[in-house]
Amino acid sequence: MRVVGLSLAVLVSGLVAGARAQQITVPLWPQGPPERSATSTTEKDLTTDRDKMEAGKRVTRLTNVTNPTLAVFQPSAKRSTNAAVLVFPGGGYKVLAYDLEGSEACEWLNSIGVTCVLVKYRVPFEDRYPANRADLEDAQQAMRIVRSRAAEWHIDPNRIGVLGFSAGAHLAVVLSIHGDDLEGGDREGKVKARPDFAMILYPGYLVEDHDLSRLSAGIEPTASTCPTFLIQAEDDPVHEENVLRYYQALKEAKVPAEIHIFSQGGHGYGLRHSGHPISHWPELAETWLHTIHVLEDAPR
């Protein structure tokens, strides 16, 4: 598989140069979520010194999120392309890998001129969409807030995408398909919640556990599903069938899609460099964003 010829040193330098401090934090539900939270325990960070390391660093794991928020990270005005991406960290709908699959993704997005909106959605959940629709409510509300404040945040409302990892990738897929189902705080659908594009990284839950050849309930793309970029490794314990089956369904629905399967990489690497070629996925994703004209006006 061809890897775009950008050195690791240049990429890391770009991340550092492009990253900016978090500028804005807003509540997802100012009056409280539409339904009662699954837990009344205070939000906490479960990270300990005994936790697994990823590329030499620990992973921040948040849980008991009952008051979800959006954290907006904006690139420098000089680099800004006016595109935006909502980021959904993974964690099995139990925790959020808030740095590995959240703030570190924002650093990369800012480095290529994209505003990043980091979504701290509610966890834990015992069930996920469609058995539990609260996760979709949070995702829809996040997108509606961003679109409604696009002018204020210098964002093109027609170039707002999603980036999800693991369980967050499942949520990004659900939003891509069901974004404009009438849920949550905008039951009249006055603001479009469906994203304009999606980047799906090592997703879970897209296929049935007992039959990897079948898509899960609710994972049924249509012609209105947004263009999609997919990454997974063959040695991912969550199974590469998640992207293989979903990619085929996208093609059958005539949705533009790009897929990359690597032989090694495992699961849960985020943007940290593991020594495997899959660590260069941000370069592939940036090229794809140019291909679909999201970054056509970006500085090169």
C-alpha positions as CSV (number, residue, x, y, z in Angstrom):
1,M,0.0,0.0,0.0
2,R,1.3,3.4,-1.0
3,V,2.1,5.8,1.9
4,V,2.2,9.5,1.2
5,G,5.8,10.6,1.4
6,L,5.7,12.9,4.4
7,S,8.4,12.3,7.0
8,L,7.4,11.7,10.6
9,A,9.5,14.6,11.6
10,V,7.6,17.0,9.4
11,L,4.3,15.7,10.6
12,V,5.2,16.0,14.3
13,S,6.5,19.5,13.6
14,G,3.3,20.4,11.9
15,L,1.2,19.2,14.8
16,V,3.2,21.3,17.3
17,A,3.1,24.4,15.1
18,G,-0.5,24.0,14.2
19,A,-1.9,23.3,17.7
20,R,-3.4,26.0,19.7
21,A,-4.9,26.2,23.2
22,Q,-8.5,25.3,23.7
23,Q,-10.5,28.5,23.1
24,I,-14.2,27.7,23.8
25,T,-16.1,25.2,26.0
26,V,-19.9,25.1,25.8
27,P,-22.4,22.8,27.4
28,L,-24.2,20.3,25.1
29,W,-27.5,20.6,27.0
30,P,-27.6,23.9,28.9
31,Q,-30.9,22.9,30.5
32,G,-29.7,19.4,31.1
33,P,-30.0,16.2,28.9
34,P,-33.4,15.2,27.6
35,E,-33.5,12.1,29.8
36,R,-32.2,11.0,33.2
37,S,-28.5,10.1,33.3
38,A,-27.4,6.5,33.7
39,T,-25.3,7.5,36.7
40,S,-25.4,10.2,39.4
41,T,-21.7,9.8,40.3
42,T,-19.3,12.7,39.7
43,E,-17.3,12.7,36.5
44,K,-13.8,11.3,37.1
45,D,-10.6,10.3,35.4
46,L,-9.8,6.6,35.8
47,T,-6.2,6.9,34.6
48,T,-3.7,5.3,36.9
49,D,0.0,4.5,36.8
50,R,-0.8,0.9,36.2
51,D,-2.8,1.6,33.0
52,K,-1.6,0.3,29.6
53,M,0.8,2.7,27.8
54,E,0.3,3.7,24.2
55,A,3.4,4.8,22.3
56,G,5.1,5.6,25.7
57,K,2.3,7.7,27.1
58,R,-0.7,6.9,29.3
59,V,-4.3,7.4,28.1
60,T,-6.7,9.7,29.9
61,R,-9.9,7.8,30.5
62,L,-12.9,9.8,31.6
63,T,-16.2,8.3,32.8
64,N,-19.4,9.3,34.5
65,V,-19.9,12.1,32.0
66,T,-23.4,13.4,32.8
67,N,-23.0,17.0,31.6
68,P,-21.6,16.6,28.1
69,T,-19.7,19.5,26.5
70,L,-18.1,20.7,23.4
71,A,-14.5,22.0,23.4
72,V,-13.6,24.1,20.4
73,F,-10.0,24.2,19.2
74,Q,-9.4,26.7,16.4
75,P,-6.4,26.9,14.1
76,S,-4.5,30.2,13.5
77,A,-6.3,32.6,11.3
78,K,-3.5,32.3,8.8
79,R,-3.9,28.6,8.4
80,S,-7.7,28.3,8.7
81,T,-9.6,26.7,5.9
82,N,-13.0,27.3,7.5
83,A,-13.6,23.6,7.6
84,A,-14.5,21.9,10.9
85,V,-14.5,18.3,12.3
86,L,-16.4,17.0,15.4
87,V,-14.2,14.4,17.2
88,F,-15.8,11.5,19.0
89,P,-13.3,9.6,21.3
90,G,-13.7,5.9,21.8
91,G,-13.9,3.8,25.0
92,G,-16.6,1.2,24.5
93,Y,-19.3,3.6,25.6
94,K,-17.9,3.1,29.1
95,V,-15.1,5.7,29.1
96,L,-13.7,8.4,26.8
97,A,-10.1,8.2,25.7
98,Y,-10.0,11.9,25.9
99,D,-6.4,12.7,24.9
100,L,-5.4,9.7,22.7
101,E,-8.6,9.9,20.6
102,G,-9.6,13.5,21.4
103,S,-7.3,16.4,22.1
104,E,-4.4,14.9,20.1
105,A,-6.7,14.6,17.1
106,C,-7.5,18.3,17.5
107,E,-3.8,19.1,17.4
108,W,-3.5,17.4,14.0
109,L,-6.7,19.0,12.6
110,N,-5.6,22.4,13.7
111,S,-2.2,21.8,12.0
112,I,-4.0,21.3,8.6
113,G,-6.2,24.4,9.1
114,V,-9.4,22.7,10.4
115,T,-11.4,23.7,13.5
116,C,-11.7,20.8,15.9
117,V,-14.8,20.4,18.1
118,L,-14.1,17.7,20.7
119,V,-17.3,16.1,21.9
120,K,-17.4,14.9,25.5
121,Y,-20.6,12.8,25.1
122,R,-22.4,11.0,27.9
123,V,-20.9,7.7,29.3
124,P,-21.3,5.1,30.5
125,F,-24.0,3.5,28.5
126,E,-25.1,-0.1,29.0
127,D,-26.6,-0.1,25.5
128,R,-25.9,1.7,22.3
129,Y,-27.9,2.9,19.3
130,P,-30.6,1.7,18.4
131,A,-31.4,0.1,21.8
132,N,-30.3,3.4,23.5
133,R,-30.7,6.6,21.5
134,A,-29.1,9.0,24.0
135,D,-25.7,8.6,22.2
136,L,-27.3,9.7,18.9
137,E,-29.0,12.6,20.7
138,D,-25.7,13.9,22.0
139,A,-24.1,13.6,18.5
140,Q,-27.0,15.4,16.8
141,Q,-27.0,18.1,19.4
142,A,-23.3,18.6,19.0
143,M,-23.6,19.0,15.2
144,R,-26.6,21.4,15.5
145,I,-24.7,23.6,17.9
146,V,-21.7,23.8,15.6
147,R,-23.8,24.6,12.6
148,S,-25.9,27.2,14.4
149,R,-22.7,29.0,15.5
150,A,-20.8,28.5,12.3
151,A,-20.6,32.2,11.5
152,E,-19.4,33.0,15.0
153,W,-16.7,30.4,14.9
154,H,-15.6,31.2,11.3
155,I,-16.8,27.8,10.0
156,D,-18.3,26.9,6.6
157,P,-21.6,25.2,7.6
158,N,-21.3,23.0,4.5
159,R,-17.9,21.6,5.4
160,I,-18.4,20.1,8.8
161,G,-17.4,16.5,9.2
162,V,-16.9,13.9,11.9
163,L,-13.9,11.9,13.1
164,G,-14.5,8.9,15.4
165,F,-12.4,6.2,17.0
166,S,-13.6,2.8,18.0
167,A,-16.9,3.2,19.8
168,G,-16.7,6.9,18.8
169,A,-16.4,5.7,15.2
170,H,-19.6,3.7,15.6
171,L,-21.3,6.9,16.9
172,A,-19.9,8.9,13.9
173,V,-21.3,6.3,11.6
174,V,-24.7,6.4,13.3
175,L,-24.7,10.2,13.0
176,S,-23.7,9.9,9.3
177,I,-26.8,7.6,8.7
178,H,-29.3,8.9,11.2
179,G,-28.2,12.5,11.7
180,D,-31.5,14.0,10.7
181,D,-33.8,11.5,12.5
182,L,-35.8,13.7,14.9
183,E,-34.3,13.1,18.3
184,G,-33.3,15.2,21.4
185,G,-33.5,18.9,21.6
186,D,-34.5,19.8,18.0
187,R,-37.4,17.5,17.2
188,E,-38.5,19.8,14.3
189,G,-35.1,19.3,12.6
190,K,-34.6,23.0,12.0
191,V,-30.8,22.6,11.9
192,K,-29.2,19.8,9.8
193,A,-27.3,17.4,12.0
194,R,-26.0,15.0,9.3
195,P,-22.2,15.6,8.7
196,D,-20.8,16.5,5.3
197,F,-18.0,13.9,5.6
198,A,-16.8,11.2,8.0
199,M,-13.5,9.7,9.0
200,I,-14.0,6.3,10.7
201,L,-11.0,4.9,12.6
202,Y,-11.0,1.2,13.7
203,P,-14.7,1.2,14.4
204,G,-16.5,-1.3,16.6
205,Y,-20.1,-2.5,16.6
206,L,-20.7,-2.1,12.9
207,V,-21.1,-5.9,12.4
208,E,-22.9,-8.5,14.5
209,D,-20.8,-10.2,17.1
210,H,-22.2,-13.6,16.2
211,D,-22.0,-13.1,12.4
212,L,-19.3,-10.8,11.1
213,S,-20.8,-11.0,7.6
214,R,-23.8,-9.0,8.7
215,L,-24.1,-5.3,9.6
216,S,-25.5,-4.5,13.0
217,A,-29.0,-3.1,13.5
218,G,-29.2,0.6,12.5
219,I,-26.1,0.4,10.3
220,E,-27.8,0.8,6.9
221,P,-26.3,3.6,4.8
222,T,-28.4,5.3,2.1
223,A,-27.6,7.5,-0.8
224,S,-27.7,10.5,1.5
225,T,-25.0,9.1,3.8
226,C,-21.9,11.4,3.7
227,P,-18.6,10.5,1.9
228,T,-16.6,8.3,4.2
229,F,-12.9,7.4,4.9
230,L,-12.2,4.1,6.7
231,I,-9.1,2.7,8.4
232,Q,-8.5,-0.6,10.2
233,A,-5.8,-3.2,10.7
234,E,-6.1,-6.9,10.0
235,D,-4.8,-7.8,13.4
236,D,-7.4,-5.5,15.2
237,P,-9.1,-7.7,17.8
238,V,-12.3,-5.8,17.1
239,H,-12.2,-7.3,13.5
240,E,-11.5,-5.7,10.1
241,E,-15.0,-6.9,9.0
242,N,-16.3,-3.7,10.6
243,V,-14.9,-1.6,7.8
244,L,-15.1,-4.2,5.1
245,R,-18.8,-4.8,5.4
246,Y,-19.6,-1.1,5.9
247,Y,-17.5,-0.1,2.9
248,Q,-19.4,-2.6,0.7
249,A,-22.7,-1.2,2.0
250,L,-21.6,2.3,1.2
251,K,-20.7,1.3,-2.3
252,E,-24.0,-0.4,-2.8
253,A,-25.7,2.8,-1.7
254,K,-23.5,4.7,-4.2
255,V,-21.8,6.7,-1.4
256,P,-18.2,7.9,-2.2
257,A,-15.9,6.0,0.1
258,E,-12.2,5.2,0.6
259,I,-10.9,2.3,2.6
260,H,-7.4,1.4,3.9
261,I,-6.6,-2.0,5.5
262,F,-3.2,-2.5,7.0
263,S,-1.7,-5.9,8.1
264,Q,-0.6,-4.6,11.5
265,G,-1.6,-1.9,13.9
266,G,-4.0,-3.5,16.4
267,H,-6.6,-1.2,18.1
268,G,-6.6,2.1,20.0
269,Y,-3.5,3.8,18.6
270,G,-5.1,7.1,17.9
271,L,-2.4,9.4,16.3
272,R,0.5,8.0,18.3
273,H,3.2,6.4,16.3
274,S,3.5,2.7,16.9
275,G,6.2,1.9,14.3
276,H,3.6,0.4,11.9
277,P,2.7,2.0,8.6
278,I,-0.9,2.5,9.8
279,S,0.5,5.3,12.0
280,H,0.6,7.4,8.8
281,W,-3.1,7.4,8.4
282,P,-3.4,11.2,9.0
283,E,-1.5,11.8,5.8
284,L,-3.9,9.6,3.9
285,A,-6.8,11.3,5.5
286,E,-5.5,14.8,4.6
287,T,-5.1,13.7,1.0
288,W,-8.6,12.4,1.0
289,L,-9.9,15.7,2.4
290,H,-8.3,17.4,-0.6
291,T,-9.8,14.7,-2.9
292,I,-13.4,15.5,-1.7
293,H,-12.6,19.3,-1.8
294,V,-13.0,19.9,1.9
295,L,-9.5,21.3,1.9
296,E,-9.4,22.6,-1.6
297,D,-8.6,26.1,-0.4
298,A,-6.2,25.1,2.3
299,P,-2.6,26.4,2.4
300,R,-0.2,23.7,1.1
